[in-house]
């Protein structure tokens, strides 16, 4: 990976990577899109009975991992995504702490947001400036997202590093409430950069980065994306989702049965060769996950290096 990408993520707080995932990378998930969300026509014509879910609140369009589509679940830990996370975080012992898929439709509900950071729901502490403690957030566009389909806008740390942890939300003209700035913040909006890009675009940022969702204006428009969070394994104060609480869902078993050891490691599975793996635990895993190929773990256990 070019050093400029890592440098931009560290100095600006974000980097926009147009078309980072190829059409072939996206194709399996896109092939199951209609099992996840209404099509644009299905929503706007009112022919999809799921339509009513999306018209109350902007966040109602979010599905959480494990997804009903196994291809969506696998896309969240696609090898190119994992490699990007390793490069930006500068380490390989990582965890995925959140994975969401999000559908938005023009006119469904207001999507315009105030500039903010995500840390209030992503960590029990506050963001650190030290590289070893960073949280990596990713927006992944599954379709083209031009300006009229509400791309996120982001602000470089040059304009925000002096701001305190509270307030966290910065309305354009100020507002009221806990963690909300009361000042005129129009200077921040003048400095923001659009993340608009083609399908496969990935926007990488961290929990110190100010950003916001923008409104959809394209007639009969729809925007489909994923939001992922990766963190170093030792940053255990960044547990946004508890995977054990979601690990007895049918969607979870379908994902595990198709995932690689590396992909499962991101959710906390010990790697092959780890001392957790014994004849007893491997037999138990085969009973819980009957279609999981346990050969990598068994081979490592019985090899001299896995003793």
FENDAFEN-V396539 format. One record per helix or strand. SS is the DSSP state (@ for helix, = for strand). FROM is the first residue (numbers start at 1). TO is the last residue. If there is no record, write none. Layout:
((SS FROM TO) (SS FROM TO))
This chain:
((@ 3 12) (= 14 17) (@ 23 30) (@ 33 36) (@ 40 44) (@ 49 54) (@ 58 61) (= 62 64) (@ 70 76) (@ 79 89) (= 94 105) (= 115 116) (@ 119 122) (@ 131 133) (= 135 141) (= 145 145) (= 149 149) (= 153 155) (@ 157 159) (= 169 170) (= 180 180) (@ 186 190) (= 193 194) (= 197 197) (= 202 206) (= 210 212) (= 216 216) (= 222 232) (@ 243 246) (@ 250 258) (@ 261 265) (@ 279 288) (@ 295 302) (@ 304 306))
